[in-house]
Amino acid sequence: MLRNIPEIISPELMKILMEMGHGDDICFGDVNFPAQSMGAASRVVRCDGHRITDLLDAVLKFFPLDNFIDQPVSLMQRVREEDPVPEVWDDFRSIIAKNDFCHAFSDFEMIQRFYFYERAKKCYAVVATAENAPYSNIILKKGVIFK
């Protein structure tokens, strides 16, 4: 047992986070995201029963975002511009602002749906969640730790 590790982070997810290096990506997919087919070339971590916002809040306590690029966080853009802007995106902004200590986070990189899928296939890992908010798929690029 270890202290101060949030219970929401499984041993498998913690191992993945520790294995990742600078510039590696991790994708958190919502309940509709095809995690198994996206993660065929990488690792799929099941986080059934958990929301992406809760996982992000726990993970970003340990996980540095890449501060050598302008947009280390990527989202799947809405298919139709007339669709409402997902409220979960504001939740993501708040969680990042609260937990990101070295990066002046400006905004998300928005990726068209099918390009997002291609990018997810190249991620170090894909995390399958029970998140049901629309357009809540997110990719984080790992940075470095500065002292």
N, C-alpha and C positions, 0 to 999 in steps of 0.2 A: 504494500500500500504506500501511496505517496500523499503528502499534504498539499493543500491549496490547488489541486487540479480540479476544475469544475466537473461535477459528475456527468454532465452532458457529453464530455469528451471521452469517448471509449478508448481503451488501450490501442485498438487498431488505428483510430484516427490520430491519436497522439504520436504513434510510431510514424505514420505517414508525414505528419507535420515536421517531425524531427529529421526525417530522411531527406526532405526537400531542400534544395539549394537555391542560391540567389538566381532569380529569373525563372524558376519553376512556377507553373500555374496550378491552381486547384479550383475545380468547378463544384459549386453547390447547386444541385438541381432540385426543382420543386417536384411535387407529387406527379405531375404530368411529364416530367423530363425523361427521355429515354436513356437513363443512366447506364443500363447494362450494355446497350449497343454503342453508346458513346465511349464507355470505359473499356471496350473490348481490347484495346491496345495498351491500356494502363490498368490502374487499380480502381475497383469500385468499393466504397465503404458505405455500408447500410447504416443510416441513422433514422430508422423508422420511428415515427411517433414524435419527431422533433421538428421544430420550425427553423428555417434558415436564420431568422433574426436572432434566436436564442443561441444557435451554434456560432454565428458570427461574433456575438458579444463575448462568448467564451474563448473562441479561437484567437481573436485579435488582442487578447491580453498577452499572448505569447508570440504571435505571428507578425513579424514586421512587413509592412508593405514596401514595395520597391520605390525608393525615393530618387532613383536615377531616371525615371520616366515621369511624364506628366499625368498619365492616367493608369495607375496600377490596378484599378478596379473596372471590370467590364460587365455590362448588362446586355441582355437580349432586348433589342428595341421592339416597340409595339409593331404588330403587323400592319395595322391601320392607324394612321395619324389621328383619325377622329376618335379613336378609343381613348378613354380617360387615362391620364397619367397615373400609374399605380401608386397607391399610398405607401406601399412597402418601400419604394425608392427613398422616400423621406426618412423612413426608419433606418434604412441602410446608411444614409448620410449621417444621421445622429450617432449611430453605433461607431462608424468610422471616426467621426470627430472626437468621440469620447475615448477611443482606444488607440488611435494612431499618434504616436509620440514624435515621429521624425519626419513626417511628410506634410507638406502644405497641400492637403487634398483639395483639388479644385472641383472636379466633377467626374462623372463616369464616362468611360468610353462606351459608346452605344454601337452594338453590332447587330446587323441584320440576322434574322433567325437562322438561316441555313449556314451563314458564315460562323455564327456562334456555335452551331453543332460541329463544324469542322475544327474550330479552335478547341472545343471541349474534348474532341478525340485526341488532341495532342497534349492535354493536361497530364500532369504527373498522377493525379487522382481525380475521380469524380465521386462526390458525396451525394448519395440518394437520401432525400428527406421527405417529410410529410407536409412540407409547406404547401398551402393551397392558395396563397395570394397570386393573382395573375402576374406574369412577367417578373417572377422573383428569382430567376436563374442568375447566378453571379459567378464571375471568375476573379480570383485574387492572384496577383503576381507577387511572389515572395521577394523580400528585400534582404538587407543585411542589418546586423545589429551594430550600432555605434555606442561607444562608451563615453 
